[in-house]
């Protein structure tokens, strides 16, 4: 193949005759001074051979992916990539008694090349094989060389998932179900065949109305509710194992299983492991209060299977940090991907003057009682201000009594359940999210308000500070009802500020929190876990 290119990427001082030697440093005598993390200036299928030795560890994982994708594009059919990467296990073992040399091998040597010598990432043999597969390159030969691995790779088709099995036990519909419906619907529209199994008939209808093939799970196993539910759950546990065993067997050709609730993680994950099916968990909120129940039994069950999922997705760094130490989920398999809501689109109605809205389930910790308490101070400055609290739940009667005792019946309304809470958000000048709930993992209502160009006021608690910035709303000290009232009043008094924060919130929503942004990240993770499974089989066959 004399007319085809032979490329030496990141050549450094390893100049190879007969190759086009490429390096970003101008002082090493390369044929082409170029940053290989940018698209390479060569046409498709133009290279018969590519060498990338002692270079990939100097790139971030994202940069490595881009470079490998480019190499896939450049290679001709039958062309080869030769890679040399550090053998970390060998380095750690060999230099166990010489930590300074060990660290030099692990983190790079900056003495001769400055920052160019820094190692930005490292791989096990399995993780690199998976990364290469995900980007269209298959390892065909592995050779240990001193403290390195040398791998020869050829083109292949990147693994892409085509089907998702979603399993979820839920007793009602809340923020998690809203997000799950939006996500599954988006994935279904973008080439992934989704089949969903849930326990809740209302959630099933919601999924079906969104174009998802939804089936009903005929039994509920609750190990994290009350004592009565625990006893019933333990009694029905063997039946649940049998049921899910049958369900997994019937769907054993699915590409990825997606699990978001506690009990299916405990039962389905080990069953899927038996069939070598990739499993992805979504862990919405902190688990500490769940783990503390029933003398730690939920914690015991969770930790028994927490090493088995191929990836665990958290919607916020708050949830990730709260669960890392107690869950025993591998950090290498933990990922943060925010939630999203459907963009309502269209022009946004003008808000009604001095109107405030709070949308949430009415339960302890959600903060409606604190908001009602703060309203006493709000109406002292704005006697015509109106507060609407939308939602249903166990605290309805307690909140109604609080409103009566504070004599706020004329300015505070509890709507109970409504079919579309966004109608109330659209009318409001301000959205308040006063949650101090220990299980709070995200806050979809804040996104819905931002999507409608409404500023958000809330407590600086949990994940809310990852959603709301000083340019999109006001966050005050947790539980401080006086500060909450002051924040609300400052926006009621300044409609132009309220409007600016709302418009900035909508821009932030479009930048980070639409399904057009979040959906592809889920797709990418599904492709990653599929590549990890293929990599295990590939390495064992070499």
VODO-678439 format. One record per residue (C-alpha): x, z, y; residue in three letters. Coordinates in nm, 3 decimals. Layout:
N
(node (X,Z,Y),ALA)
...
***
This chain:
542
(node (0.000,0.000,0.000),UNK)
(node (0.268,-0.106,0.252),UNK)
(node (0.020,-0.165,0.534),UNK)
(node (-0.127,0.181,0.514),UNK)
(node (-0.015,0.481,0.717),UNK)
(node (0.178,0.778,0.585),UNK)
(node (0.127,1.077,0.815),UNK)
(node (0.330,1.397,0.845),UNK)
(node (0.109,1.636,1.041),UNK)
(node (0.271,1.923,1.227),UNK)
(node (0.610,1.797,1.119),UNK)
(node (0.820,2.044,1.319),UNK)
(node (1.183,1.966,1.235),UNK)
(node (1.088,1.828,0.892),UNK)
(node (1.120,1.465,1.004),UNK)
(node (1.034,1.225,0.719),UNK)
(node (1.152,0.862,0.723),UNK)
(node (0.873,0.620,0.642),UNK)
(node (0.609,0.855,0.784),UNK)
(node (0.448,0.877,1.125),UNK)
(node (0.568,1.224,1.218),UNK)
(node (0.328,1.410,1.446),UNK)
(node (0.372,1.741,1.628),UNK)
(node (0.236,1.905,1.940),UNK)
(node (0.584,2.020,2.045),UNK)
(node (0.779,1.766,2.250),UNK)
(node (1.118,1.914,2.152),UNK)
(node (1.123,1.840,1.777),UNK)
(node (1.170,1.463,1.787),UNK)
(node (0.828,1.365,1.650),UNK)
(node (0.715,1.002,1.659),UNK)
(node (0.390,1.110,1.821),UNK)
(node (0.346,1.420,2.035),UNK)
(node (-0.015,1.512,1.969),UNK)
(node (-0.245,1.807,1.905),UNK)
(node (-0.372,1.753,1.550),UNK)
(node (-0.677,1.971,1.613),UNK)
(node (-0.810,1.684,1.827),UNK)
(node (-0.952,1.369,1.664),UNK)
(node (-0.654,1.176,1.530),UNK)
(node (-0.591,0.836,1.695),UNK)
(node (-0.616,0.629,1.377),UNK)
(node (-0.902,0.427,1.226),UNK)
(node (-1.107,0.528,0.923),UNK)
(node (-0.949,0.470,0.579),UNK)
(node (-0.609,0.391,0.728),UNK)
(node (-0.381,0.645,0.555),UNK)
(node (-0.248,0.626,0.200),UNK)
(node (-0.072,0.961,0.223),UNK)
(node (-0.095,1.265,0.448),UNK)
(node (0.141,1.562,0.442),UNK)
(node (0.046,1.894,0.606),UNK)
(node (0.313,2.143,0.506),UNK)
(node (0.355,2.482,0.673),UNK)
(node (0.108,2.390,0.947),UNK)
(node (-0.247,2.492,0.852),UNK)
(node (-0.171,2.864,0.871),UNK)
(node (-0.090,2.813,1.241),UNK)
(node (-0.450,2.707,1.306),UNK)
(node (-0.773,2.904,1.320),UNK)
(node (-1.021,2.859,1.037),UNK)
(node (-1.243,2.643,1.260),UNK)
(node (-0.945,2.424,1.353),UNK)
(node (-0.849,2.391,0.987),UNK)
(node (-1.197,2.264,0.909),UNK)
(node (-1.175,2.000,1.182),UNK)
(node (-0.831,1.885,1.065),UNK)
(node (-0.941,1.858,0.701),UNK)
(node (-1.249,1.661,0.805),UNK)
(node (-1.026,1.422,0.999),UNK)
(node (-0.796,1.380,0.699),UNK)
(node (-1.100,1.303,0.482),UNK)
(node (-1.191,1.032,0.733),UNK)
(node (-0.842,0.881,0.740),UNK)
(node (-0.762,0.870,0.368),UNK)
(node (-0.820,0.550,0.175),UNK)
(node (-0.984,0.577,-0.170),UNK)
(node (-0.712,0.712,-0.397),UNK)
(node (-0.508,0.840,-0.103),UNK)
(node (-0.358,1.188,-0.125),UNK)
(node (-0.311,1.490,0.097),UNK)
(node (-0.025,1.726,0.017),UNK)
(node (-0.060,2.074,0.164),UNK)
(node (0.169,2.374,0.155),UNK)
(node (0.024,2.713,0.246),UNK)
(node (0.155,3.070,0.208),UNK)
(node (0.092,3.242,-0.125),UNK)
(node (-0.018,3.572,0.027),UNK)
(node (-0.042,3.761,-0.300),UNK)
(node (0.315,3.663,-0.391),UNK)
(node (0.443,3.757,-0.045),UNK)
(node (0.281,4.101,-0.055),UNK)
(node (0.409,4.165,-0.407),UNK)
(node (0.763,4.035,-0.354),UNK)
(node (0.826,4.218,-0.028),UNK)
(node (0.646,4.542,-0.107),UNK)
(node (0.969,4.733,-0.040),UNK)
(node (1.060,4.527,0.268),UNK)
(node (0.762,4.550,0.505),UNK)
(node (0.938,4.382,0.802),UNK)
(node (1.012,4.069,0.600),UNK)
(node (0.664,4.082,0.448),UNK)
(node (0.511,4.088,0.797),UNK)
(node (0.729,3.799,0.907),UNK)
(node (0.595,3.587,0.621),UNK)
(node (0.237,3.699,0.678),UNK)
(node (0.209,3.681,1.056),UNK)
(node (0.465,3.414,1.136),UNK)
(node (0.802,3.405,1.308),UNK)
(node (0.783,3.366,1.686),UNK)
(node (1.156,3.389,1.745),UNK)
(node (1.244,3.019,1.717),UNK)
(node (0.916,2.867,1.837),UNK)
(node (0.735,3.127,2.046),UNK)
(node (0.357,3.123,2.011),UNK)
(node (0.375,2.809,1.795),UNK)
(node (0.515,3.027,1.517),UNK)
(node (0.211,3.258,1.499),UNK)
(node (0.001,3.251,1.182),UNK)
(node (-0.366,3.253,1.283),UNK)
(node (-0.528,3.259,0.941),UNK)
(node (-0.452,3.301,0.574),UNK)
(node (-0.612,3.194,0.248),UNK)
(node (-0.641,3.288,-0.110),UNK)
(node (-0.620,2.994,-0.346),UNK)
(node (-0.996,3.014,-0.390),UNK)
(node (-1.083,3.029,-0.020),UNK)
(node (-0.865,2.729,0.065),UNK)
(node (-1.004,2.526,-0.224),UNK)
(node (-1.356,2.606,-0.100),UNK)
(node (-1.266,2.514,0.259),UNK)
(node (-1.120,2.184,0.145),UNK)
(node (-1.426,2.103,-0.068),UNK)
(node (-1.660,2.182,0.220),UNK)
(node (-1.473,1.928,0.429),UNK)
(node (-1.457,1.655,0.165),UNK)
(node (-1.124,1.714,-0.011),UNK)
(node (-1.081,1.813,-0.376),UNK)
(node (-0.775,1.986,-0.518),UNK)
(node (-0.637,1.797,-0.818),UNK)
(node (-0.303,1.974,-0.859),UNK)
(node (-0.174,2.323,-0.778),UNK)
(node (0.194,2.417,-0.789),UNK)
(node (0.340,2.760,-0.701),UNK)
(node (0.659,2.711,-0.494),UNK)
(node (0.848,3.030,-0.416),UNK)
(node (0.625,3.210,-0.161),UNK)
(node (0.391,2.914,-0.116),UNK)
(node (0.123,2.711,-0.285),UNK)
(node (0.159,2.334,-0.287),UNK)
(node (-0.169,2.150,-0.341),UNK)
(node (-0.244,1.782,-0.384),UNK)
(node (-0.593,1.679,-0.277),UNK)
(node (-0.802,1.363,-0.277),UNK)
(node (-1.126,1.256,-0.116),UNK)
(node (-1.458,1.377,-0.253),UNK)
(node (-1.813,1.409,-0.132),UNK)
(node (-1.863,1.741,0.048),UNK)
(node (-2.116,1.964,-0.132),UNK)
(node (-2.443,1.972,0.057),UNK)
(node (-2.737,2.191,-0.044),UNK)
(node (-3.064,2.011,-0.096),UNK)
(node (-3.292,2.295,-0.204),UNK)
(node (-3.351,2.657,-0.102),UNK)
(node (-3.543,2.925,-0.289),UNK)
(node (-3.670,3.197,-0.054),UNK)
(node (-3.795,3.523,-0.209),UNK)
(node (-3.938,3.803,0.003),UNK)
(node (-4.150,4.111,-0.061),UNK)
(node (-4.326,4.218,0.257),UNK)
(node (-4.634,4.426,0.331),UNK)
(node (-4.712,4.258,0.663),UNK)
(node (-4.606,4.017,0.933),UNK)
(node (-4.357,4.113,1.201),UNK)
(node (-4.051,3.977,1.376),UNK)
(node (-3.865,3.913,1.051),UNK)
(node (-4.151,3.705,0.912),UNK)
(node (-4.179,3.513,1.240),UNK)
(node (-3.810,3.427,1.227),UNK)
(node (-3.817,3.343,0.856),UNK)
(node (-4.108,3.105,0.909),UNK)
(node (-3.935,2.930,1.196),UNK)
(node (-3.605,2.903,1.008),UNK)
(node (-3.754,2.777,0.681),UNK)
(node (-3.970,2.528,0.868),UNK)
(node (-3.665,2.396,1.056),UNK)
(node (-3.461,2.369,0.734),UNK)
(node (-3.749,2.193,0.561),UNK)
(node (-3.768,1.936,0.840),UNK)
(node (-3.393,1.877,0.825),UNK)
(node (-3.351,1.774,0.465),UNK)
(node (-3.363,2.098,0.268),UNK)
(node (-3.647,2.131,0.020),UNK)
(node (-3.772,2.487,0.063),UNK)
(node (-3.980,2.680,-0.189),UNK)
(node (-4.094,3.027,-0.084),UNK)
(node (-4.224,3.319,-0.291),UNK)
(node (-4.372,3.617,-0.107),UNK)
(node (-4.607,3.909,-0.172),UNK)
(node (-4.813,3.886,0.147),UNK)
(node (-5.104,3.641,0.154),UNK)
(node (-5.104,3.622,0.534),UNK)
(node (-4.732,3.541,0.539),UNK)
(node (-4.793,3.283,0.265),UNK)
(node (-5.056,3.111,0.479),UNK)
(node (-4.820,3.117,0.775),UNK)
(node (-4.551,2.947,0.566),UNK)
(node (-4.795,2.694,0.422),UNK)
(node (-4.923,2.607,0.769),UNK)
(node (-4.561,2.534,0.864),UNK)
(node (-4.521,2.284,0.581),UNK)
(node (-4.348,2.518,0.333),UNK)
(node (-4.438,2.521,-0.036),UNK)
(node (-4.537,2.889,-0.062),UNK)
(node (-4.626,3.081,-0.379),UNK)
(node (-4.757,3.434,-0.426),UNK)
(node (-4.561,3.713,-0.595),UNK)
(node (-4.821,3.915,-0.788),UNK)
(node (-4.653,4.258,-0.772),UNK)
(node (-4.503,4.485,-0.507),UNK)
(node (-4.210,4.717,-0.583),UNK)
(node (-4.141,4.958,-0.298),UNK)
(node (-3.834,5.180,-0.335),UNK)
(node (-3.784,5.259,0.035),UNK)
(node (-4.131,5.371,0.150),UNK)
(node (-4.279,5.709,0.061),UNK)
(node (-4.252,5.918,-0.257),UNK)
(node (-4.572,5.774,-0.399),UNK)
(node (-4.441,5.421,-0.353),UNK)
(node (-4.106,5.517,-0.506),UNK)
(node (-4.267,5.652,-0.823),UNK)
(node (-4.490,5.348,-0.857),UNK)
(node (-4.190,5.123,-0.788),UNK)
(node (-3.974,5.285,-1.053),UNK)
(node (-4.256,5.257,-1.308),UNK)
(node (-4.309,4.887,-1.233),UNK)
(node (-3.936,4.811,-1.199),UNK)
(node (-3.892,4.677,-1.557),UNK)
(node (-4.192,4.448,-1.509),UNK)
(node (-4.038,4.328,-1.184),UNK)
(node (-3.710,4.249,-1.358),UNK)
(node (-3.894,4.047,-1.622),UNK)
(node (-4.099,3.863,-1.359),UNK)
(node (-3.797,3.772,-1.146),UNK)
(node (-3.596,3.676,-1.454),UNK)
(node (-3.865,3.423,-1.535),UNK)
(node (-3.883,3.306,-1.171),UNK)
(node (-3.507,3.251,-1.147),UNK)
(node (-3.498,3.071,-1.481),UNK)
(node (-3.774,2.835,-1.366),UNK)
(node (-3.580,2.763,-1.045),UNK)
(node (-3.229,2.767,-1.193),UNK)
(node (-3.147,2.421,-1.051),UNK)
(node (-3.193,2.533,-0.692),UNK)
(node (-2.884,2.511,-0.473),UNK)
(node (-2.909,2.839,-0.279),UNK)
(node (-3.128,3.151,-0.300),UNK)
(node (-3.211,3.318,0.033),UNK)
(node (-3.313,3.687,0.029),UNK)
(node (-3.416,3.898,0.330),UNK)
(node (-3.585,4.211,0.188),UNK)
(node (-3.448,4.517,0.011),UNK)
(node (-3.605,4.501,-0.334),UNK)
(node (-3.538,4.132,-0.405),UNK)
(node (-3.173,4.187,-0.314),UNK)
(node (-3.158,4.465,-0.575),UNK)
(node (-3.333,4.273,-0.855),UNK)
(node (-3.284,3.900,-0.786),UNK)
(node (-2.915,3.905,-0.688),UNK)
(node (-2.772,4.018,-1.026),UNK)
(node (-3.012,3.782,-1.209),UNK)
(node (-2.896,3.489,-0.997),UNK)
(node (-2.536,3.595,-1.062),UNK)
(node (-2.596,3.545,-1.435),UNK)
(node (-2.688,3.180,-1.368),UNK)
(node (-2.403,3.132,-1.118),UNK)
(node (-2.654,3.056,-0.842),UNK)
(node (-2.531,3.107,-0.484),UNK)
(node (-2.713,3.392,-0.308),UNK)
(node (-2.732,3.452,0.067),UNK)
(node (-2.868,3.775,0.213),UNK)
(node (-3.006,3.825,0.562),UNK)
(node (-2.972,4.191,0.665),UNK)
(node (-3.171,4.227,0.985),UNK)
(node (-3.116,4.590,1.085),UNK)
(node (-2.909,4.904,1.028),UNK)
(node (-2.955,5.058,0.685),UNK)
(node (-2.855,5.421,0.746),UNK)
(node (-3.209,5.560,0.764),UNK)
(node (-3.308,5.365,0.453),UNK)
(node (-3.003,5.487,0.264),UNK)
(node (-3.081,5.849,0.354),UNK)
(node (-3.415,5.845,0.171),UNK)
(node (-3.483,5.997,-0.172),UNK)
(node (-3.145,6.173,-0.203),UNK)
(node (-2.958,5.845,-0.150),UNK)
(node (-3.124,5.648,-0.432),UNK)
(node (-3.176,5.333,-0.218),UNK)
(node (-2.809,5.350,-0.120),UNK)
(node (-2.704,5.375,-0.485),UNK)
(node (-2.907,5.069,-0.585),UNK)
(node (-2.786,4.867,-0.285),UNK)
(node (-2.420,4.942,-0.340),UNK)
(node (-2.453,4.853,-0.708),UNK)
(node (-2.517,4.488,-0.611),UNK)
(node (-2.362,4.459,-0.263),UNK)
(node (-2.049,4.282,-0.392),UNK)
(node (-2.252,4.004,-0.555),UNK)
(node (-2.400,3.796,-0.268),UNK)
(node (-2.194,3.496,-0.161),UNK)
(node (-2.271,3.559,0.205),UNK)
(node (-2.450,3.823,0.410),UNK)
(node (-2.588,3.721,0.749),UNK)
(node (-2.649,3.976,1.024),UNK)
(node (-2.841,3.875,1.338),UNK)
(node (-2.627,4.094,1.564),UNK)
(node (-2.288,4.263,1.579),UNK)
(node (-2.483,4.586,1.613),UNK)
(node (-2.628,4.540,1.263),UNK)
(node (-2.291,4.429,1.125),UNK)
(node (-2.100,4.730,1.259),UNK)
(node (-2.376,4.973,1.158),UNK)
(node (-2.373,4.852,0.799),UNK)
(node (-2.010,4.760,0.728),UNK)
(node (-1.891,5.106,0.631),UNK)
(node (-2.198,5.218,0.437),UNK)
(node (-2.305,4.903,0.253),UNK)
(node (-1.975,4.807,0.082),UNK)
(node (-2.050,4.440,0.153),UNK)
(node (-1.726,4.242,0.164),UNK)
(node (-1.616,4.174,0.523),UNK)
(node (-1.500,3.827,0.422),UNK)
(node (-1.858,3.744,0.324),UNK)
(node (-2.019,3.893,0.636),UNK)
(node (-2.135,3.661,0.912),UNK)
(node (-2.317,3.707,1.242),UNK)
(node (-2.580,3.445,1.326),UNK)
(node (-2.843,3.535,1.586),UNK)
(node (-3.214,3.499,1.533),UNK)
(node (-3.416,3.230,1.708),UNK)
(node (-3.772,3.160,1.811),UNK)
(node (-3.959,2.835,1.851),UNK)
(node (-3.929,2.696,2.202),UNK)
(node (-4.282,2.684,2.348),UNK)
(node (-4.179,2.387,2.563),UNK)
(node (-4.381,2.249,2.852),UNK)
(node (-4.416,2.390,3.202),UNK)
(node (-4.429,2.768,3.234),UNK)
(node (-4.734,2.918,3.408),UNK)
(node (-4.686,3.112,3.727),UNK)
(node (-4.685,3.486,3.647),UNK)
(node (-4.960,3.710,3.778),UNK)
(node (-4.843,3.943,4.054),UNK)
(node (-4.736,4.296,3.951),UNK)
(node (-4.806,4.242,3.582),UNK)
(node (-4.585,4.382,3.306),UNK)
(node (-4.610,4.317,2.932),UNK)
(node (-4.470,4.487,2.622),UNK)
(node (-4.513,4.322,2.281),UNK)
(node (-4.423,4.519,1.968),UNK)
(node (-4.557,4.699,1.666),UNK)
(node (-4.699,5.038,1.765),UNK)
(node (-4.482,5.273,1.566),UNK)
(node (-4.250,5.562,1.630),UNK)
(node (-3.924,5.459,1.791),UNK)
(node (-4.053,5.134,1.942),UNK)
(node (-4.064,5.306,2.283),UNK)
(node (-4.417,5.236,2.405),UNK)
(node (-4.460,5.611,2.471),UNK)
(node (-4.154,5.608,2.697),UNK)
(node (-4.280,5.302,2.881),UNK)
(node (-4.620,5.469,2.938),UNK)
(node (-4.444,5.780,3.067),UNK)
(node (-4.239,5.567,3.310),UNK)
(node (-4.557,5.399,3.433),UNK)
(node (-4.653,5.718,3.615),UNK)
(node (-4.359,5.654,3.850),UNK)
(node (-4.426,5.279,3.871),UNK)
(node (-4.782,5.315,4.005),UNK)
(node (-4.663,5.557,4.272),UNK)
(node (-4.483,5.263,4.434),UNK)
(node (-4.713,4.984,4.310),UNK)
(node (-5.066,5.123,4.271),UNK)
(node (-5.203,4.782,4.168),UNK)
(node (-4.944,4.721,3.894),UNK)
(node (-5.087,4.650,3.547),UNK)
(node (-4.921,4.717,3.211),UNK)
(node (-5.040,4.544,2.894),UNK)
(node (-4.911,4.670,2.558),UNK)
(node (-4.971,4.417,2.281),UNK)
(node (-4.954,4.505,1.912),UNK)
(node (-5.101,4.714,1.635),UNK)
(node (-4.969,5.003,1.431),UNK)
(node (-4.984,5.368,1.337),UNK)
(node (-4.918,5.491,1.693),UNK)
(node (-5.225,5.324,1.845),UNK)
(node (-5.438,5.638,1.870),UNK)
(node (-5.146,5.854,1.989),UNK)
(node (-5.066,5.606,2.266),UNK)
(node (-5.431,5.579,2.364),UNK)
(node (-5.445,5.959,2.396),UNK)
(node (-5.124,5.960,2.603),UNK)
(node (-5.273,5.703,2.841),UNK)
(node (-5.585,5.919,2.879),UNK)
(node (-5.390,6.239,2.935),UNK)
(node (-5.181,6.072,3.206),UNK)
(node (-5.495,5.919,3.359),UNK)
(node (-5.362,5.566,3.331),UNK)
(node (-5.672,5.403,3.178),UNK)
(node (-5.724,5.180,3.481),UNK)
(node (-5.374,5.032,3.478),UNK)
(node (-5.251,5.042,3.115),UNK)
(node (-5.420,4.838,2.840),UNK)
(node (-5.367,4.848,2.464),UNK)
(node (-5.484,4.517,2.322),UNK)
(node (-5.434,4.589,1.952),UNK)
(node (-5.361,4.289,1.733),UNK)
(node (-5.384,3.947,1.903),UNK)
(node (-5.333,3.606,1.739),UNK)
(node (-5.079,3.485,1.998),UNK)
(node (-4.893,3.751,2.200),UNK)
(node (-4.710,3.480,2.395),UNK)
(node (-5.024,3.430,2.604),UNK)
(node (-4.971,3.778,2.749),UNK)
(node (-4.598,3.719,2.799),UNK)
(node (-4.675,3.401,2.990),UNK)
(node (-4.905,3.587,3.231),UNK)
(node (-4.660,3.871,3.298),UNK)
(node (-4.403,3.891,3.572),UNK)
(node (-4.178,4.114,3.359),UNK)
(node (-4.133,4.179,2.987),UNK)
(node (-4.028,4.531,2.884),UNK)
(node (-3.854,4.593,2.551),UNK)
(node (-3.820,4.975,2.533),UNK)
(node (-3.723,5.009,2.167),UNK)
(node (-3.508,5.295,2.039),UNK)
(node (-3.604,5.219,1.678),UNK)
(node (-3.312,5.302,1.445),UNK)
(node (-3.386,4.994,1.228),UNK)
(node (-3.381,4.753,1.524),UNK)
(node (-3.167,4.458,1.425),UNK)
(node (-3.247,4.210,1.698),UNK)
(node (-3.553,4.175,1.925),UNK)
(node (-3.744,3.850,1.899),UNK)
(node (-3.981,3.944,2.180),UNK)
(node (-3.688,3.936,2.421),UNK)
(node (-3.618,3.578,2.312),UNK)
(node (-3.983,3.482,2.353),UNK)
(node (-3.979,3.623,2.706),UNK)
(node (-3.658,3.438,2.790),UNK)
(node (-3.805,3.115,2.652),UNK)
(node (-4.091,3.160,2.902),UNK)
(node (-3.855,3.230,3.193),UNK)
(node (-3.948,3.599,3.212),UNK)
(node (-3.688,3.867,3.291),UNK)
(node (-3.646,4.146,3.036),UNK)
(node (-3.616,4.516,3.114),UNK)
(node (-3.517,4.759,2.840),UNK)
(node (-3.286,5.030,2.719),UNK)
(node (-2.918,4.969,2.658),UNK)
(node (-2.964,5.040,2.289),UNK)
(node (-2.890,4.862,1.964),UNK)
(node (-2.867,4.484,1.973),UNK)
(node (-3.045,4.424,2.305),UNK)
(node (-2.722,4.407,2.506),UNK)
(node (-2.616,4.112,2.287),UNK)
(node (-2.927,3.925,2.402),UNK)
(node (-2.980,4.037,2.762),UNK)
(node (-2.704,4.010,3.022),UNK)
(node (-2.707,4.130,3.385),UNK)
(node (-2.797,3.772,3.478),UNK)
(node (-3.112,3.767,3.263),UNK)
(node (-3.256,4.119,3.289),UNK)
(node (-3.193,4.488,3.349),UNK)
(node (-3.089,4.740,3.084),UNK)
(node (-3.084,5.113,3.156),UNK)
(node (-2.958,5.421,2.976),UNK)
(node (-3.134,5.489,2.647),UNK)
(node (-3.445,5.704,2.684),UNK)
(node (-3.418,5.736,3.065),UNK)
(node (-3.779,5.684,3.175),UNK)
(node (-3.696,5.730,3.544),UNK)
(node (-3.433,5.456,3.530),UNK)
(node (-3.676,5.238,3.337),UNK)
(node (-3.938,5.280,3.611),UNK)
(node (-3.680,5.205,3.880),UNK)
(node (-3.577,4.882,3.703),UNK)
(node (-3.938,4.768,3.674),UNK)
(node (-4.006,4.851,4.037),UNK)
(node (-3.696,4.666,4.158),UNK)
(node (-3.829,4.345,4.003),UNK)
(node (-4.188,4.397,4.114),UNK)
(node (-4.056,4.441,4.467),UNK)
(node (-3.841,4.130,4.453),UNK)
(node (-4.020,3.832,4.296),UNK)
(node (-3.735,3.596,4.382),UNK)
(node (-3.488,3.813,4.185),UNK)
(node (-3.737,3.831,3.901),UNK)
(node (-3.764,3.452,3.902),UNK)
(node (-3.385,3.402,3.910),UNK)
(node (-3.334,3.635,3.615),UNK)
(node (-3.613,3.459,3.425),UNK)
(node (-3.469,3.112,3.486),UNK)
(node (-3.123,3.231,3.381),UNK)
(node (-3.279,3.381,3.070),UNK)
(node (-3.436,3.049,2.977),UNK)
(node (-3.100,2.875,3.014),UNK)
(node (-2.936,3.139,2.795),UNK)
(node (-3.216,3.100,2.540),UNK)
(node (-3.157,2.726,2.515),UNK)
(node (-2.782,2.776,2.484),UNK)
(node (-2.788,3.029,2.200),UNK)
(node (-3.128,3.115,2.055),UNK)
(node (-3.320,2.801,1.961),UNK)
(node (-3.349,2.680,1.603),UNK)
(node (-3.159,2.369,1.712),UNK)
(node (-2.864,2.607,1.764),UNK)
(node (-2.920,2.856,1.483),UNK)
(node (-3.049,2.625,1.208),UNK)
(node (-2.725,2.423,1.174),UNK)
(node (-2.527,2.747,1.137),UNK)
(node (-2.744,2.844,0.841),UNK)
(node (-2.696,2.494,0.697),UNK)
(node (-2.322,2.530,0.737),UNK)
(node (-2.318,2.868,0.561),UNK)
(node (-2.527,2.732,0.275),UNK)
(node (-2.274,2.448,0.236),UNK)
(node (-1.993,2.705,0.244),UNK)
(node (-2.133,2.922,-0.036),UNK)
(node (-2.201,2.612,-0.243),UNK)
(node (-1.839,2.505,-0.195),UNK)
(node (-1.725,2.853,-0.300),UNK)
(node (-1.911,2.820,-0.630),UNK)
(node (-1.766,2.474,-0.694),UNK)
(node (-1.419,2.600,-0.603),UNK)
(node (-1.434,2.872,-0.869),UNK)
(node (-1.519,2.616,-1.136),UNK)
(node (-1.256,2.372,-1.010),UNK)
(node (-0.969,2.624,-1.010),UNK)
(node (-1.056,2.742,-1.360),UNK)
(node (-1.042,2.381,-1.483),UNK)
(node (-0.696,2.304,-1.340),UNK)
***
